[in-house]
Amino acid sequence: MKIHEYQAKAVLAEFGVPVRPGRVACTVQEAVEGARVLPEGLYVVKAQIHAGGRGKGGGVKLARSMQEVHDHAAKILGMQLITHQTGPEGQKVQRIYVESGVDIEREYYLGMTLDRERAQVAIMASREGGVDIEEVAAHRPEAILKEWVDPAVGLAPFQARRLAFALGFEGRAHGQVVALLAALYRAFVEKDCALLEVNPLVLTKQGEVIALDAKMT
């Protein structure tokens, strides 16, 4: 079963994964009312469908005012959103997620899935976050880091540290990534996931590591 981004983030938050505050909405009025309770400044209006590539299809918009939240919500709700994962027929957007925005320094990719051949959990990470990871895998496979976890042992601290170092994190941010990886793995196992992706995982200009998107099956 696939769940929406806002649902996946609610699950991840239960496990201590840092996410931004947000509100789900099914109408334009609900979107504006939801934005009013978020920290003032930058907002992100996101279509909630079971497919990636929403931004390229016009399903993710930045807003810097209530009027822009209103206008983006009015445009996205009800649209037939077509991405590389929906097929040419697209998917109708019936709900959106209004989220507090951040100042992004850099974007990364993190993913976990079950490697059935090894009977282990495969963790994938890359500095090429925020883009189609399939394209990275096809054209630059060396840019994807991999770590395999024995379910009987669990994610070892040295594995999380190794991935964080390989991604280029240092100091406080490195510790945040190690903790985030441990939390993601706990969520993956306890919720019996087949796939868990954070794309992008971001480092903000203030030095915070945040799961800015989430996909969970």
C-alpha positions in Angstrom: 0.0 0.0 0.0 1.3 3.4 -1.0 0.6 6.4 1.3 0.7 10.1 0.6 3.6 12.3 1.6 1.8 14.0 4.5 0.9 10.5 5.9 4.5 9.3 5.5 5.8 12.4 7.2 3.4 11.8 10.1 4.8 8.3 10.5 8.4 9.4 10.3 7.8 12.2 12.8 6.7 9.5 15.3 10.1 8.0 15.0 12.0 11.2 15.5 12.7 12.1 11.9 12.9 15.9 11.5 10.2 17.2 9.1 8.6 20.6 8.5 5.2 21.5 9.9 2.4 21.3 7.4 -1.3 21.0 6.9 -3.3 18.8 4.5 -6.1 20.5 2.6 -8.9 19.4 0.2 -10.1 22.9 -0.6 -8.5 26.3 -1.3 -10.0 27.7 1.9 -8.5 24.8 3.9 -5.1 25.5 2.3 -5.1 29.1 3.3 -6.4 28.4 6.8 -3.7 25.7 7.2 -1.0 28.1 6.0 -2.0 30.7 8.6 -1.1 28.5 11.5 2.4 27.7 10.0 5.5 29.9 10.7 5.4 33.0 8.5 7.6 33.4 5.5 8.0 30.7 2.9 5.3 28.1 2.1 5.3 25.1 -0.2 2.1 23.9 -1.8 2.3 20.3 -2.9 0.0 18.0 -4.8 -0.6 14.7 -3.0 -0.6 11.9 -5.5 1.1 8.4 -5.5 3.8 9.3 -8.0 7.2 11.1 -8.1 8.2 14.0 -10.3 5.4 16.3 -9.0 7.5 19.4 -9.2 8.3 18.9 -12.9 4.6 18.5 -13.6 3.6 21.7 -11.9 2.4 20.0 -8.7 4.8 21.7 -6.3 4.9 25.5 -5.9 6.6 28.0 -3.6 4.4 30.7 -2.0 5.5 33.9 -0.1 2.1 35.2 0.8 -1.4 34.0 1.6 -2.5 35.2 -1.8 0.1 33.0 -3.5 -1.0 30.0 -1.3 -4.5 30.7 -2.4 -3.6 31.0 -6.1 -1.4 27.9 -6.2 -3.9 25.8 -4.3 -6.7 26.9 -6.7 -4.5 25.8 -9.7 -3.2 22.5 -8.3 -6.4 21.2 -6.7 -8.4 19.3 -9.4 -5.6 19.3 -12.0 -4.7 16.2 -13.9 -1.1 15.9 -12.9 1.1 14.1 -15.3 4.6 12.9 -14.3 7.0 10.3 -15.6 5.5 7.9 -13.0 1.8 8.5 -13.7 1.8 7.6 -17.3 0.1 9.8 -20.0 -3.3 9.7 -18.3 -1.9 11.4 -15.1 -3.6 11.4 -11.7 -6.2 13.9 -10.5 -5.1 15.9 -7.5 -7.8 15.7 -4.8 -5.7 17.0 -1.8 -2.7 19.1 -1.3 -0.2 19.6 1.5 0.9 23.1 2.6 4.2 23.1 4.3 6.5 25.6 5.9 9.5 26.2 3.6 13.2 26.3 4.4 16.4 27.9 3.1 18.2 25.0 1.4 21.9 24.7 1.3 22.1 21.3 -0.4 19.9 18.4 -1.3 20.5 14.7 -0.9 18.8 11.4 -1.6 18.1 8.6 0.9 16.2 5.4 0.2 15.6 2.0 1.8 14.2 -1.1 0.2 14.2 -4.9 0.6 16.9 -6.7 -1.4 15.2 -10.0 -1.8 18.3 -11.7 -3.3 20.4 -10.9 -0.2 17.4 -11.0 2.2 18.7 -7.8 3.6 17.6 -4.1 3.7 19.5 -2.1 1.1 20.1 1.6 2.0 20.9 3.9 -0.9 22.2 7.4 -0.6 23.4 10.1 -3.0 24.5 13.7 -3.1 22.3 14.0 -6.2 19.1 14.7 -4.3 16.0 16.4 -5.6 16.3 14.8 -9.0 15.0 11.6 -10.5 17.2 9.0 -8.8 16.5 6.6 -11.7 18.3 9.0 -14.1 21.3 9.1 -11.7 21.3 5.3 -11.4 21.3 4.9 -15.2 23.9 7.6 -16.1 26.0 7.9 -13.0 25.7 4.7 -10.9 28.9 5.6 -9.0 27.0 8.5 -7.5 24.8 6.2 -5.5 26.2 4.8 -2.3 24.9 1.5 -0.9 24.9 -0.2 2.4 23.2 -3.5 3.2 21.7 -4.3 6.7 21.2 -7.7 8.1 17.7 -7.7 9.7 18.9 -10.0 12.4 21.5 -7.4 13.5 20.0 -4.1 12.5 21.6 -0.9 11.3 25.0 -0.7 12.9 26.2 2.7 14.1 29.4 2.4 12.0 27.2 1.9 8.9 25.3 5.1 9.5 28.5 7.0 10.2 30.1 5.7 7.0 27.1 6.8 4.9 27.1 10.2 6.5 30.8 10.7 5.9 30.5 9.5 2.3 27.7 12.1 1.7 30.1 14.8 2.9 28.4 15.6 6.3 30.7 17.0 9.0 30.3 18.1 12.6 26.9 18.6 14.0 25.2 17.8 10.7 27.0 14.5 10.6 25.5 13.5 13.9 22.1 14.6 12.7 22.3 12.3 9.7 23.5 9.3 11.8 20.5 9.8 14.1 18.1 10.3 11.1 19.3 7.1 9.4 18.7 5.1 12.6 15.2 6.6 12.9 14.4 5.8 9.2 15.6 2.2 9.7 13.4 1.8 12.8 10.4 3.1 10.8 11.2 0.9 7.9 11.3 -2.2 10.0 8.5 -1.5 12.5 6.1 -0.4 9.7 7.0 -3.3 7.5 7.9 -1.1 4.6 8.8 -2.3 1.1 10.1 1.1 0.2 11.0 4.3 2.1 12.5 7.3 0.3 13.5 10.8 1.4 14.1 12.9 -1.7 15.3 15.4 -1.0 16.9 15.2 2.3 18.2 18.7 2.8 20.8 20.6 4.7 19.5 24.1 5.5 21.5 27.2 5.6 21.1 27.2 9.3 22.8 23.7 9.5 19.7 21.6 10.1 19.1 18.3 8.4 15.4 17.8 7.4 13.4 15.2 5.5 11.8 17.6 3.0 9.8 14.9 1.2 8.9 11.3 2.0 7.6 8.3 0.0 6.5 5.2 1.8 5.1 1.8 0.6 
